[in-house]
Amino acid sequence: MSKHDFSIPDDFDWCPDKPNPMQIYKLLVNDLSPTQFATGKTEVMYKSQRMKKKFTGKGKLHDYLLLRPVPVVKRGEQFYLVDHHHMVRALYEALHEQLGDDLCVYVKVMFDGSSLTESHFWKAMFDHNYVYLFGADGGGPKPALDLPKHIRDIDFDPYRSLAWLVRDRHGYMKNNTPFSEFKWANFFRTRIMPLQDLKAGRSTFHDFAFEVNKKGKFELTDEGEDVVDEALFLAISPEAAGLPGYLGRG
């Protein structure tokens, strides 16, 4: 490995052809194939900044990644990333310019689907809630074969960003329901339409809602705060009842 292989010590093996599901291995980020089309840009930016800071502290990023091994599914020589898309994209944004092809993560292999036909493989992935086939505009489902090939190719869904900000401000509870943030994103997608911003030539929440200051800190703009406040009000309203993590105070 390169001298830049900062985070994955040599006592962790590369993922073998027949992995032990109880063991943690290492893989290159370049070897991970996404299983969703979109992430939220705000969450990626926030986590990316944290990782840059941890990278400058001895061992901090290593410890952070070790506590969050990335679940993957193996099929032949391909490894499908089935969770932690935001974390992996944030790591890529934070350090790919410095570390290039040497950028690694810890992984856990959830199962090996190498013996399955392609159709049976994707059925198993769907049955396990390991794949989300809706795009950054909420449309879909799309064919699994159209999924991005690399984490850098995932699109940003502005309403997924908004859903994360609402959860971060306790608009709803973090929960284990598969793709719950996307469910909230689609709820907001049909109710919050910033027409005044469309008229100003800013097409999405990502275009106006936040900025990175001179110190590299992520901050919401005043307009972004207004949209988040509107979403927080909706999140506790009766309209949101039934969504995962609903607090029901409306």
N, C-alpha and C positions, 0 to 999 in steps of 0.2 A: 504493500500500500504506500501511497504518497506520504510524505512528512506532514501533509495537511490533514491526514485522517485523524482529526482531533478527538472524535467522540466515541469511537468504537474500538476498545482495546483488543489486542491480539488474542486474548483468551476467549473471545466470542467467535465461534465458527461461522463461516459463510453457510448459507442455507444449502443443505445437501440435496441429492436427488430423492432420497427417502427421509424426509424430516420427521423428527419426533414432535408430536403436537404439544408436549409439555415443556419444550425447550425454547429458549430465546436464541435467535440467530441474528446475523447482520446481512443486509442487502444494500446494494446501491440504489439510490433514489431513481436513477435512470432505468432500473429493472422493474419498477412498479407500474402497473397499468390501472388507471382509475376505473371505478365502477359507477360513476355518476358524471353528469354533464356540467354541473355548476357548483360553485361555492359562493360564500358571501365575502365580498372584498373587505368590509370593515373588520371582520374577524381575522382574516388572513393578515391584514396590515398590523393589527394590534399584536397578534402572536409573533409576527415577524420581528417587530421592534423588541419584544421581550427576548427573543432568541439571540438577537444581535448583542444585547446586553449580557446575556448568559455566556455567550461565546468569549467575551473578554474576561470573564471570571473563571479561574482555573477549576475545571471539572464540573462547573454548574450546568452547562448544556448537556454534558454526558449524563449527569444524574437525572436531568429533566427527561431526556429521551428514554433512559432505562426504565423509568417509572411508567412510561407510556408506549410500550411496544405496539407496533402497528400490526393489526390483524390482516393476514393475507390468505388467499386461497391459491394453491398451486395447481397448474394444469400444464403438464409437460415442462417446458423451460420458461413458462410465463407465470408471473406472480401478480394476482389481482388484489389491489388495495380495497378492502371492504369496509374500512372505517378510518377516521383520522385524516380525511382528505384536507381539511383546513390546516391541520398541524404540518402535514408534509408539504403542502403548497407554501406555507409560511416559512418553513425551513429552507425550501428552495429559493424563495424570494430573498431571504436573509443572507444566504451564504453561497449561492451557486457561482457568483462572480469570483469569490475567493477560492472556493474549493473545487469548482468544476465537476468533472466526472467522478471525483473521489467522494462526493457527498453521500453519506450512509445513514441508515436508520436501523433500529432494532425491530425485529418482526417476530410474530407468532403465527404459525401455520394452522389455520382453523380446520382445513381438510384438504386432501389431495384429490382433485377431480380428474387426474390424468387418464383414468380408465373409462371415463364417460364420453359418450359422443357429444358433439357440440350442442345439439338440442337438449339433451338430458343434462348437460353441464349447466346451461343457462336456466333450465327449469329448477335445478337444485339451488342455484344462486338466488333465484326469485323466491323460492320457498323458504329460504333462510333469511330473507330480507337483506341480502348482501349486495343488491344492485338497485339503483334508482334511475329510471330511464326517462325522466322528464327534464326538459331543457331550461335554460336560464330565463325564458319567458313563461315558464309553467306549462308549456305545451308538450304533448307526448301521449302515450309512451313512444319512444324512438327505438329503432333496432339496436340490440346490444352490440352488433358489429360496428356501429357508428360511434361507439364510445371513444373519447380521446385516448391517444396512445401514451401520453406523458402527462404528468401532473401540471406542467406549465401550460398545457393546451386547454385546461378546464376554463369555461366561461365564468363570468361573475354575474350572479343574480342579485339585482338591487334589493328585491324584497326579502331574499334570504339574509342579506346584510341587516335589513330593518328588523327582521325576526330575532336575530342575535342580539341586537342592541336592546330590544324590548325585554328579552329574557335577562340580559345583564343588569337591567334596571328593575328586576323583580316584577315584571308585568305578567309573567307566568313562571311556573316552577320547572326547573330542569328535571327531566324524566327519562325513562328508558324506552319509551315508545319509538319504534323505528321511524326515522326521518321526521321526527316531530317538528323540527324547525322549518322544514319544507312545508308541512301542513300549515303552520302559522304564516309562512311567507305567502302561500296561496290565499289564505284568509285576508291578509292585508292587500294583496294584489288586486282584489276585486272591490276594495273599499277606499283605498287611498290613491287618488289620482291627482298629483300636483300640477294641475293645468296651467297655473301661472308660470311654472318653471318650464313647461313645454313651450309656452309662448316666448319665453326668453331664450329659447334655443338650447336648453339643457334637458336632455331627453330622459334621464333617469336619476334616481336618488344618488347614485354614485357621482354624478356630475356636479353636485352642489352641496351635499350634506356634510362633508368632512374635508379636512385638509391636514397636511403634515407641516408643523411649524419648523423654524430654522434649527431647532434642537432635535428634530426628528421625531417629535412627539405627535401622536395621533390625537386630533381634536375635532369635535363636531362644530359646524358653523351654527349661527343663530337660526338659519333656515332649516338646517338639519335637526336642531333641537325641537323646532315647531312640529316637524313631521313625526319625530319620535314621541312627542307629547300626545299627538293625535292617535298614534298607534297604541300608546299605553292606555288611553281612554277606551279604545275599542277592545283591548285585550281583557278588560275586566267587565265589559258589557255583556248582557245576556246573549248577544249575537255570537260570542265566542264560546258559549257553553258547549261542552262536548269535545273541545280541542284538548290535546294532551297537556297537562300541567295547568289547566285553567284554575284560577284562584277564586272565581265566583263572587267577587265583591260588588259587582255592578248592580 
